[in-house]
Amino acid sequence: MSSPTTTLENGTRKATTAGDLVAWGRRQLAAAHFDAPAREAVLLLARILGRSEASIRARDEETVPAEAMARYRELLVRRTGGEPVAYLFGEREFYGRAFAVDSRVLIPRPETEHLIEAVLALDLPPRPLLLDAGTGSGCIAVTLALELPGARVVATDMSSPALRVAASNVRRHGVTGRVALIRTDLTDALRLGAFDAVASNPPYVDRRELAALSPEVKDFEPHEALFAPGKGHSVVERLLDETAALSAGTHLVIEIGYDQSEWLEAAVVARPAWSLEELIRDYGSIPRTAVLRRLPT
């Protein structure tokens, strides 16, 4: 990677400005082996300087200190290597709040906010007990605890490193005591009849799709949080079977893969314990969030 310097016609170098750095950053991003938005050149510099993107653009003639230049170059090297911006910054916004993330957990997606909205739309008791099965960063569990002040949430994950990230987010957002983190596989060893609703964004990508994924995803995000063992819907199928132990009337709200809605509809027909109440489409108009209700037996 070249250096972000500017040389005048007479051969002398001038001080590097924010505009120089952004132009250089855009060239590096354009040469990356994946589709990196040019806007990130401004985003990265704004983060380093502690300013807004608008401020960087409006004051692009300001000289950038050498230390900030070195930090900018470091981030560009990592970014053009495919590392996601969320990992570079150590956080990602979800439902209007910043959550700590790193390579131990999946990066929260905007599509998963539909899952939050679906749970909030349920007819829940004033002090519900909720389950977030496969919590990862804890963004779902923490968000539900904050949006439902009377709620208590149990959040499970089989990854100890992921639970450490989730614990940091529980502390960060002040819900210690209302969100309990448990190391277990989905719903193992839990008394499901006690819960008023279950939410889950499980692994649902088929490993055969690995080659088609962006390097940002396949080379950096944890595969155990992305890929379901065997077929892509295998973990969703497990959840359908395990949560059949819920009380009648209890809802399961679950995120599914882009091509799994027809499979899910057939899977529910084959399981008399469940009714598929709604399939919510994501921002790309793909059925992404399923709302199921446990039927009386």
C-alpha positions in Angstrom: 0.0 0.0 0.0 1.3 3.5 -0.9 1.8 6.3 1.6 -0.7 9.1 2.0 1.5 12.0 1.0 1.2 14.9 -1.5 4.0 16.1 -3.6 4.0 19.6 -5.3 5.2 20.2 -8.9 8.6 21.5 -7.6 9.2 18.2 -5.8 8.5 19.4 -2.3 6.0 17.8 -0.1 3.1 19.7 1.5 1.3 18.9 4.7 -1.3 16.2 4.2 -4.9 17.4 4.6 -8.1 15.6 5.4 -9.0 15.9 1.8 -5.7 14.3 0.7 -6.2 11.4 3.0 -9.8 10.8 1.9 -8.8 10.9 -1.7 -6.0 8.4 -1.0 -8.2 6.2 1.0 -10.8 6.0 -1.7 -8.1 4.9 -4.2 -7.1 2.1 -1.8 -10.7 1.0 -1.3 -11.4 1.0 -5.0 -8.4 -1.4 -5.5 -9.7 -3.8 -2.8 -10.6 -7.4 -3.8 -14.2 -6.9 -2.6 -16.8 -4.2 -3.0 -15.8 -1.6 -0.4 -17.9 1.6 -0.4 -16.0 4.8 -1.1 -17.8 6.5 1.8 -15.7 4.4 4.2 -12.7 6.6 3.4 -14.4 9.4 5.2 -16.0 7.2 7.8 -12.6 5.8 9.0 -11.0 9.3 9.2 -13.9 10.7 11.0 -13.6 7.9 13.6 -9.9 8.5 14.1 -10.3 12.3 14.5 -13.4 12.0 16.6 -15.4 14.1 14.2 -18.5 13.7 12.1 -18.3 12.7 8.4 -19.9 16.1 7.5 -17.2 17.9 9.5 -14.5 16.0 7.6 -16.0 17.0 4.2 -16.6 20.6 5.3 -13.0 21.1 6.6 -11.1 19.0 4.2 -8.2 21.5 4.0 -7.2 21.0 7.6 -3.8 19.3 8.2 -4.0 15.9 9.7 -1.4 15.1 12.5 1.2 12.4 11.7 -0.1 10.1 14.4 -3.6 10.2 13.0 -2.2 9.6 9.5 -0.4 6.5 10.7 -3.6 5.2 12.4 -5.6 5.9 9.2 -3.1 3.9 7.1 -3.3 1.0 9.6 -7.1 0.9 9.4 -7.0 1.1 5.6 -4.6 -1.9 5.5 -6.9 -3.9 7.6 -10.1 -2.8 5.8 -8.7 -3.5 2.3 -7.7 -6.9 3.6 -11.4 -7.5 4.1 -11.8 -6.9 7.9 -15.3 -5.5 8.6 -15.6 -1.9 9.7 -17.5 -3.1 12.8 -14.5 -5.0 13.9 -12.1 -2.1 13.2 -14.2 0.1 15.4 -15.0 -2.6 18.0 -18.7 -1.8 17.9 -21.9 -1.8 15.7 -25.1 0.0 16.1 -28.3 -2.1 16.6 -31.7 -0.7 17.2 -30.2 2.7 17.9 -27.6 1.6 20.4 -23.9 0.8 20.1 -22.9 -2.8 20.9 -19.4 -4.1 21.4 -18.4 -6.6 18.7 -15.3 -8.4 17.6 -14.3 -11.6 15.8 -15.8 -13.7 18.6 -19.3 -12.8 17.5 -21.5 -12.2 14.5 -21.9 -8.6 13.5 -25.6 -7.5 14.1 -27.5 -6.8 10.9 -30.3 -4.3 10.3 -32.5 -7.1 9.2 -32.5 -8.5 12.7 -34.2 -5.4 14.0 -37.4 -6.9 12.5 -37.1 -9.7 15.0 -37.0 -7.2 17.8 -40.1 -5.4 16.4 -41.9 -8.7 16.1 -41.3 -9.6 19.8 -42.4 -6.1 20.9 -45.6 -6.6 19.0 -46.6 -9.7 20.9 -49.2 -9.7 23.6 -46.8 -10.2 26.6 -47.5 -10.0 30.3 -46.2 -6.9 32.1 -43.1 -8.7 33.4 -42.3 -11.3 30.8 -39.6 -13.9 31.0 -37.9 -14.1 27.5 -35.4 -16.4 26.0 -32.7 -15.4 23.4 -31.4 -18.7 22.1 -27.9 -18.3 20.6 -27.3 -14.7 21.8 -23.8 -14.0 20.3 -23.1 -10.4 21.1 -26.2 -10.2 23.3 -27.7 -7.4 21.1 -31.2 -9.1 21.0 -31.3 -9.9 24.7 -30.1 -6.5 25.8 -32.4 -4.6 23.4 -35.4 -6.6 24.6 -34.5 -5.8 28.2 -34.2 -2.1 27.4 -37.4 -1.9 25.3 -39.4 -3.9 27.8 -38.4 -2.5 31.2 -40.4 -5.2 33.1 -38.8 -8.1 31.2 -36.2 -10.5 32.3 -34.2 -12.2 29.6 -32.2 -15.5 29.6 -29.6 -15.5 26.9 -27.8 -18.7 25.8 -24.8 -19.5 23.7 -22.5 -22.5 23.5 -19.5 -20.2 22.9 -17.7 -19.0 26.0 -15.9 -16.2 24.0 -19.2 -15.0 22.6 -20.7 -14.9 26.1 -17.8 -12.7 27.3 -18.7 -10.2 24.6 -22.4 -10.4 25.5 -21.5 -9.8 29.2 -19.7 -6.7 28.2 -22.8 -5.4 26.4 -25.0 -6.3 29.4 -22.8 -4.1 31.6 -22.5 -1.4 29.0 -26.2 -1.0 28.7 -27.0 -1.3 32.4 -29.1 -4.4 32.4 -27.0 -6.6 34.7 -29.5 -8.5 36.9 -32.1 -8.5 34.2 -30.2 -10.5 31.5 -28.9 -13.8 32.6 -26.2 -15.4 30.4 -26.0 -19.2 30.3 -23.5 -21.4 28.4 -25.6 -24.1 26.8 -26.6 -25.2 23.3 -29.8 -23.4 22.3 -32.4 -24.5 24.9 -30.6 -27.4 26.5 -31.4 -27.9 30.3 -33.9 -25.0 30.3 -37.4 -25.3 31.7 -39.1 -23.9 28.6 -42.6 -23.9 30.1 -41.6 -20.9 32.2 -40.9 -18.6 29.2 -43.4 -16.1 27.7 -41.6 -15.9 24.4 -38.5 -17.2 22.6 -36.4 -15.2 20.1 -33.5 -16.5 18.1 -31.2 -15.6 15.3 -29.6 -19.0 14.8 -26.9 -20.1 12.3 -28.8 -20.7 9.1 -26.3 -20.4 6.2 -25.6 -23.6 4.3 -21.9 -24.3 4.3 -22.1 -25.0 0.5 -22.7 -21.3 0.1 -19.2 -20.4 1.6 -17.6 -19.6 -1.7 -20.3 -17.1 -2.7 -20.0 -15.1 0.5 -18.1 -11.8 0.7 -14.6 -12.1 2.2 -15.7 -9.7 4.9 -18.1 -12.5 6.1 -16.4 -15.8 5.4 -12.9 -14.7 6.4 -13.6 -12.8 9.6 -17.0 -13.6 11.2 -17.2 -16.8 13.3 -18.3 -19.7 11.2 -20.1 -21.4 14.1 -22.4 -18.4 14.2 -23.0 -18.4 10.5 -23.2 -22.0 9.3 -25.6 -24.6 10.4 -24.3 -28.1 10.5 -25.5 -30.2 7.6 -28.3 -28.4 5.8 -28.8 -24.6 6.3 -32.1 -25.1 8.1 -30.8 -27.7 10.6 -30.6 -25.4 13.6 -34.0 -23.9 12.8 -35.4 -27.4 12.7 -33.9 -28.2 16.1 -35.4 -25.1 17.6 -38.9 -26.0 16.2 -38.6 -29.4 17.9 -37.0 -28.3 21.2 -39.4 -25.4 21.7 -42.4 -27.6 21.3 -42.0 -27.8 25.1 -43.2 -24.2 25.4 -46.6 -23.6 26.9 -49.6 -23.3 24.6 -50.0 -19.8 23.2 -46.3 -19.0 23.6 -44.5 -17.5 20.6 -41.2 -18.4 18.9 -39.8 -15.5 16.8 -36.9 -16.7 14.6 -34.8 -15.3 11.8 -34.4 -17.6 8.8 -32.3 -17.8 5.6 -33.3 -16.0 2.4 -34.4 -19.3 0.8 -36.0 -21.1 3.8 -39.5 -19.7 3.9 -41.1 -22.5 1.8 -39.2 -25.1 3.8 -40.4 -23.6 7.1 -44.0 -23.5 5.9 -43.8 -27.2 5.1 -41.9 -27.9 8.4 -44.7 -26.3 10.4 -47.4 -28.2 8.6 -45.6 -31.4 9.6 -45.5 -30.3 13.2 -49.0 -29.9 14.7 -47.6 -28.2 17.8 -47.0 -25.0 15.7 -48.9 -22.4 13.8 -47.0 -20.0 11.5 -48.6 -16.7 12.2 -46.5 -14.3 10.1 -43.5 -14.1 7.8 -42.0 -10.7 7.9 -40.0 -9.5 4.9 -36.6 -7.7 5.3 -35.5 -4.5 3.6 -34.8 -6.6 0.4 -38.4 -7.9 0.5 -37.1 -11.4 1.5 -39.1 -13.4 4.1 -36.7 -13.2 7.0 -38.5 -13.2 10.4 -41.0 -15.9 11.3 -43.5 -15.6 14.1 -44.8 -19.0 15.3 -47.3 -19.8 18.1 -47.4 -22.9 20.2 -50.8 -24.5 19.8 -52.7 -26.5 22.5 -52.1 -30.2 22.3 
